[in-house]
Amino acid sequence: ITAAETTLRTLKSAVNLYRVDNGTVPTTQQGLAALIEKPTTAPVPSNYAKEGYLDPRSMPADPWGTEFIYLAPGRRGESFEIICYGSHRQPGGEEDAADISSSEL
C-alpha cells in the first residue's frame, strides 16, 4: 500500500507540473501516457517539457502489476484523479485490496 501511495504521489506531482507548463491537465483520452510522450490529440500542449514529466520515461505499474487509472475530471469534481484498485485489481475492496486515490493523498 505504501509503494502504491508513493507512486501515486509521484504521478500526481507530474500531472501538476504538466498543468503548470501547459495550463491544463491531460485529458482522460491522453491519459498518463501524456507524462512520457507529448500528446498529439487535442488539446496538444504548447509548452511540453522536452524530457517529459517522469524519470525514467516509462509508465510505472502499481505494486500488483496493474496500470493506474486516470480520470480528468476526477470522480469528485477535482481536475484529475489517479486510482489504484489494490491487490484484487478491481473497484472496491478492503485492506490491501482497497482502492487508493490521488485525491486522498
Backbone as a chain_set.jsonl record, in Angstrom:
{"seq": "ITAAETTLRTLKSAVNLYRVDNGTVPTTQQGLAALIEKPTTAPVPSNYAKEGYLDPRSMPADPWGTEFIYLAPGRRGESFEIICYGSHRQPGGEEDAADISSSEL", "coords": {"N": [[0.839, -1.192, 0.0], [1.946, 1.224, 0.793], [3.903, 1.547, -1.184], [2.261, 1.863, -3.444], [0.949, 4.262, -2.779], [3.141, 5.991, -2.73], [3.957, 5.951, -5.427], [1.607, 6.974, -6.572], [1.685, 9.575, -5.525], [3.967, 10.542, -6.852], [3.093, 10.423, -9.541], [0.93, 12.182, -9.356], [2.25, 14.591, -8.754], [3.689, 14.874, -11.137], [1.588, 15.248, -12.995], [0.643, 17.67, -12.041], [2.877, 19.324, -12.596], [2.82, 19.202, -15.378], [0.418, 20.571, -15.752], [1.146, 23.148, -14.829], [3.034, 23.868, -16.765], [1.489, 23.766, -19.128], [-1.067, 24.747, -18.764], [-3.308, 23.176, -18.467], [-4.541, 19.944, -17.449], [-3.667, 16.625, -18.629], [-6.079, 15.119, -20.836], [-8.621, 12.61, -20.18], [-8.557, 10.819, -22.289], [-5.955, 11.272, -23.325], [-4.492, 10.485, -21.15], [-2.22, 9.087, -18.641], [-0.045, 8.563, -20.176], [0.614, 10.895, -21.411], [2.471, 12.033, -19.822], [4.898, 10.99, -20.464], [5.199, 11.095, -23.172], [4.68, 13.51, -25.645], [1.387, 14.527, -26.166], [-0.603, 14.053, -29.116], [-3.165, 14.472, -29.693], [-5.954, 16.716, -29.357], [-6.366, 18.67, -26.404], [-3.366, 19.743, -27.723], [-0.379, 20.06, -25.994], [1.247, 23.174, -25.533], [3.613, 23.896, -24.372], [5.257, 21.73, -23.756], [7.404, 19.791, -21.735], [10.655, 19.066, -22.769], [11.952, 16.763, -21.908], [9.859, 15.286, -20.934], [7.69, 14.301, -18.203], [8.144, 12.365, -16.336], [10.663, 10.451, -14.746], [12.393, 7.522, -14.771], [11.621, 7.719, -18.297], [9.191, 6.069, -18.438], [6.143, 4.331, -17.882], [5.058, 3.712, -14.695], [3.795, 0.74, -13.137], [1.262, -0.312, -10.79], [1.965, -1.73, -7.483], [0.982, -4.296, -7.775], [1.172, -4.906, -10.38], [-0.594, -3.721, -12.168], [-2.0, -1.277, -14.385], [-2.295, 2.182, -13.505], [-5.346, 3.996, -13.035], [-6.581, 6.763, -14.777], [-8.399, 9.718, -14.557], [-9.998, 12.569, -15.884], [-12.184, 15.053, -15.646], [-11.832, 14.189, -12.102], [-13.608, 11.784, -10.005], [-14.868, 13.182, -7.974], [-15.136, 15.729, -8.86], [-12.681, 17.02, -8.9], [-9.825, 18.31, -10.721], [-8.333, 16.225, -11.817], [-7.85, 12.703, -11.291], [-6.089, 9.943, -10.003], [-6.077, 6.495, -9.815], [-5.578, 3.537, -7.937], [-6.446, 0.202, -7.905], [-5.795, -1.641, -5.971], [-4.824, -4.82, -4.455], [-6.598, -6.711, -5.522], [-7.284, -5.803, -7.967], [-9.608, -4.552, -8.974], [-12.484, -2.344, -8.797], [-13.386, -1.122, -5.514], [-13.215, -3.002, -2.412], [-11.284, -4.033, 0.511], [-8.822, -3.341, 3.064], [-5.652, -4.378, 1.917], [-6.707, -4.65, -0.567], [-8.222, -2.463, -1.044], [-9.327, 0.473, -2.833], [-7.095, 3.057, -3.819], [-6.752, 6.48, -3.969], [-5.509, 9.336, -5.691], [-6.676, 11.659, -4.878], [-7.044, 11.428, -2.204], [-4.634, 11.68, -1.031]], "CA": [[0.0, 0.0, 0.0], [2.858, 2.367, 0.85], [4.507, 1.701, -2.511], [1.228, 2.415, -4.331], [0.756, 5.663, -2.405], [4.332, 6.733, -3.155], [3.881, 6.11, -6.878], [0.506, 7.904, -6.827], [2.179, 10.933, -5.252], [4.87, 10.89, -7.953], [2.265, 10.69, -10.721], [0.154, 13.4, -9.07], [3.181, 15.716, -8.915], [3.994, 15.002, -12.565], [0.422, 15.856, -13.642], [0.619, 19.084, -11.646], [3.918, 20.006, -13.373], [2.253, 19.299, -16.727], [-0.568, 21.65, -15.699], [1.869, 24.416, -14.712], [3.644, 24.164, -18.068], [0.581, 23.776, -20.268], [-2.328, 25.396, -18.437], [-4.371, 22.19, -18.324], [-4.058, 18.583, -17.219], [-4.004, 15.76, -19.758], [-7.451, 14.622, -20.859], [-8.722, 11.174, -19.894], [-8.113, 10.129, -23.505], [-4.491, 11.357, -23.391], [-4.06, 9.644, -20.043], [-0.915, 9.271, -18.014], [0.978, 8.481, -21.227], [0.998, 12.274, -21.729], [3.594, 12.411, -18.961], [6.158, 10.477, -21.016], [5.261, 11.404, -24.599], [3.811, 14.642, -25.955], [0.152, 14.141, -26.841], [-0.852, 14.556, -30.467], [-4.598, 14.756, -29.766], [-6.316, 17.978, -28.699], [-5.525, 19.831, -26.652], [-1.926, 19.469, -27.814], [0.293, 21.004, -25.106], [2.093, 24.133, -26.246], [4.875, 24.123, -23.664], [5.602, 20.405, -23.234], [8.803, 19.639, -21.325], [11.426, 18.265, -23.72], [12.28, 15.475, -21.296], [8.66, 14.673, -20.365], [7.39, 14.626, -16.805], [8.515, 11.244, -15.475], [12.02, 9.95, -14.894], [12.697, 7.409, -16.191], [10.479, 7.934, -19.194], [8.385, 4.86, -18.58], [4.983, 4.392, -17.022], [5.096, 2.704, -13.639], [2.583, -0.01, -12.794], [1.092, -0.363, -9.342], [2.742, -2.845, -6.926], [0.378, -5.559, -8.171], [1.393, -5.066, -11.803], [-1.726, -3.2, -12.921], [-1.899, 0.141, -14.734], [-3.092, 3.127, -12.742], [-6.493, 4.552, -13.753], [-6.517, 8.229, -14.812], [-9.653, 10.373, -14.923], [-9.977, 14.035, -15.894], [-12.03, 15.321, -14.22], [-11.95, 13.086, -11.169], [-14.955, 11.377, -9.601], [-15.449, 14.155, -7.04], [-15.075, 17.05, -9.467], [-11.33, 17.549, -8.952], [-9.387, 18.416, -12.114], [-7.92, 14.884, -12.24], [-7.721, 11.701, -10.236], [-5.354, 8.743, -10.371], [-6.607, 5.465, -8.925], [-5.016, 2.192, -7.88], [-7.514, -0.664, -7.401], [-5.32, -2.525, -4.908], [-4.341, -6.16, -4.775], [-7.558, -7.528, -6.264], [-7.293, -5.225, -9.325], [-10.941, -4.142, -9.397], [-13.009, -1.325, -7.884], [-13.863, -1.553, -4.196], [-12.301, -3.839, -1.644], [-10.879, -3.641, 1.852], [-7.422, -3.532, 3.444], [-4.723, -4.203, 0.797], [-7.493, -4.68, -1.797], [-8.989, -1.219, -1.135], [-8.907, 1.476, -3.799], [-6.289, 4.178, -3.334], [-6.947, 7.587, -4.907], [-4.63, 10.512, -5.532], [-7.472, 12.697, -4.222], [-6.992, 11.197, -0.759], [-3.245, 11.816, -0.56]], "C": [[0.88, 1.251, 0.0], [3.509, 2.615, -0.506], [3.509, 2.301, -3.498], [1.01, 3.892, -4.036], [1.932, 6.522, -2.853], [4.302, 6.975, -4.664], [2.751, 7.059, -7.256], [0.942, 9.345, -6.585], [3.104, 11.419, -6.367], [4.074, 11.245, -9.203], [1.458, 11.968, -10.552], [1.028, 14.64, -9.251], [3.503, 15.956, -10.381], [2.825, 15.639, -13.319], [0.344, 17.338, -13.282], [1.699, 19.89, -12.364], [3.456, 20.206, -14.815], [1.271, 20.463, -16.77], [0.107, 23.019, -15.622], [2.443, 24.821, -16.073], [2.629, 24.448, -19.168], [-0.792, 24.367, -20.0], [-3.512, 24.466, -18.281], [-3.746, 20.841, -18.004], [-4.344, 17.757, -18.466], [-5.476, 15.339, -19.684], [-7.445, 13.139, -20.469], [-8.219, 10.373, -21.087], [-6.583, 10.143, -23.622], [-3.864, 10.507, -22.295], [-2.697, 9.983, -19.484], [0.225, 9.153, -19.021], [1.458, 9.871, -21.627], [2.174, 12.744, -20.881], [4.933, 11.952, -19.52], [6.31, 10.752, -22.506], [4.247, 12.503, -24.908], [2.561, 14.179, -26.694], [0.041, 14.77, -28.233], [-2.334, 14.826, -30.684], [-4.894, 16.017, -28.972], [-6.738, 17.741, -27.258], [-4.036, 19.451, -26.636], [-1.211, 20.502, -26.944], [1.286, 21.893, -25.858], [3.467, 24.312, -25.611], [5.357, 22.821, -23.011], [7.09, 20.325, -22.906], [9.521, 18.658, -22.247], [11.711, 16.862, -23.189], [11.076, 14.763, -20.706], [8.537, 15.012, -18.88], [7.667, 13.485, -15.83], [9.942, 10.828, -15.777], [12.108, 8.629, -14.143], [11.426, 7.543, -17.023], [9.769, 6.619, -19.494], [7.256, 4.937, -17.555], [5.072, 3.309, -15.952], [3.748, 1.994, -13.51], [2.431, 0.051, -11.282], [1.844, -1.586, -8.803], [2.212, -4.229, -7.295], [0.435, -5.772, -9.678], [0.283, -4.558, -12.703], [-1.507, -1.728, -13.237], [-2.767, 0.979, -13.799], [-4.222, 3.65, -13.639], [-6.39, 6.073, -13.664], [-7.845, 8.771, -15.306], [-9.483, 11.882, -14.879], [-11.305, 14.519, -16.465], [-12.17, 14.046, -13.385], [-13.396, 12.838, -10.759], [-15.642, 12.37, -8.671], [-15.343, 15.586, -7.559], [-13.702, 17.69, -9.462], [-10.844, 17.531, -10.397], [-8.891, 17.084, -12.666], [-7.863, 13.972, -11.022], [-6.971, 10.508, -10.801], [-5.729, 7.682, -9.334], [-5.809, 4.175, -9.077], [-6.102, 1.314, -7.26], [-7.043, -1.667, -6.347], [-5.028, -3.931, -5.399], [-5.312, -7.011, -5.575], [-7.87, -6.959, -7.658], [-8.685, -4.897, -9.871], [-11.495, -3.14, -8.393], [-13.529, -1.923, -6.578], [-12.809, -2.335, -3.452], [-11.958, -3.239, -0.295], [-9.412, -3.98, 2.066], [-6.509, -3.391, 2.227], [-5.424, -4.29, -0.556], [-8.288, -3.383, -1.998], [-8.422, -0.294, -2.198], [-8.086, 2.552, -3.106], [-6.394, 5.281, -4.395], [-5.971, 8.719, -4.629], [-5.36, 11.636, -4.811], [-7.426, 12.59, -2.702], [-5.586, 11.354, -0.192], [-2.872, 13.26, -0.36]], "O": [[0.595, 2.218, -0.706], [3.651, 3.763, -0.928], [3.875, 3.158, -4.303], [0.898, 4.693, -4.963], [1.743, 7.652, -3.303], [4.589, 8.08, -5.123], [2.913, 7.87, -8.168], [0.601, 10.235, -7.363], [3.031, 12.577, -6.777], [4.351, 12.254, -9.851], [1.316, 12.747, -11.494], [0.589, 15.629, -9.838], [3.582, 17.102, -10.824], [3.042, 16.481, -14.191], [0.013, 18.166, -14.131], [1.456, 21.045, -12.713], [3.68, 21.266, -15.4], [1.284, 21.254, -17.714], [-0.327, 23.956, -16.293], [2.346, 25.98, -16.475], [2.877, 25.277, -20.044], [-1.603, 24.479, -20.919], [-4.617, 24.922, -17.989], [-2.562, 20.622, -18.258], [-5.18, 18.147, -19.282], [-6.041, 15.218, -18.597], [-6.393, 12.5, -20.434], [-7.534, 9.365, -20.917], [-5.984, 9.129, -23.981], [-2.822, 9.885, -22.501], [-2.103, 11.013, -19.804], [1.34, 9.595, -18.747], [2.574, 10.023, -22.123], [2.803, 13.753, -21.2], [5.983, 12.451, -19.114], [7.411, 10.657, -23.049], [3.094, 12.431, -24.482], [2.657, 13.516, -27.727], [0.531, 15.873, -28.477], [-2.726, 15.346, -31.729], [-4.176, 16.351, -28.03], [-7.382, 16.742, -26.937], [-3.529, 18.91, -25.653], [-1.411, 21.702, -27.132], [2.053, 21.427, -26.701], [4.384, 24.827, -26.251], [5.805, 22.817, -21.864], [7.932, 20.741, -23.702], [9.042, 17.547, -22.473], [11.709, 15.892, -23.947], [11.236, 13.739, -20.042], [9.214, 15.91, -18.38], [7.445, 13.629, -14.628], [10.375, 10.851, -16.929], [11.904, 8.632, -12.929], [10.312, 7.485, -16.504], [9.748, 6.133, -20.625], [7.409, 5.538, -16.491], [5.152, 2.123, -16.271], [2.696, 2.587, -13.748], [3.366, 0.425, -10.574], [2.316, -2.404, -9.593], [2.92, -5.225, -7.142], [-0.177, -6.704, -10.201], [0.221, -4.922, -13.877], [-0.897, -1.008, -12.447], [-3.832, 0.544, -13.36], [-4.064, 3.735, -14.857], [-6.137, 6.613, -12.587], [-8.356, 8.344, -16.341], [-8.891, 12.416, -13.941], [-11.525, 14.401, -17.671], [-12.564, 12.989, -13.879], [-14.294, 13.596, -11.125], [-16.87, 12.395, -8.591], [-15.448, 16.541, -6.79], [-13.55, 18.802, -9.969], [-11.401, 16.804, -11.219], [-9.014, 16.836, -13.865], [-7.834, 14.429, -9.879], [-7.192, 10.11, -11.945], [-5.703, 7.939, -8.13], [-5.423, 3.779, -10.177], [-6.627, 1.646, -6.197], [-7.846, -2.474, -5.878], [-4.99, -4.194, -6.601], [-4.888, -7.949, -6.249], [-8.622, -7.557, -8.428], [-8.914, -4.955, -11.079], [-11.029, -3.087, -7.255], [-14.032, -3.046, -6.533], [-11.637, -2.326, -3.828], [-12.295, -2.092, 0.002], [-8.836, -4.796, 1.346], [-6.577, -2.366, 1.549], [-4.804, -4.032, -1.588], [-8.956, -3.225, -3.019], [-7.216, -0.266, -2.443], [-8.348, 2.911, -1.958], [-6.152, 5.036, -5.576], [-5.652, 9.017, -3.478], [-4.718, 12.484, -4.191], [-7.734, 13.55, -1.997], [-5.379, 11.175, 1.008], [-1.744, 13.558, 0.032]]}, "num_chains": 1, "name": "protein.A"}
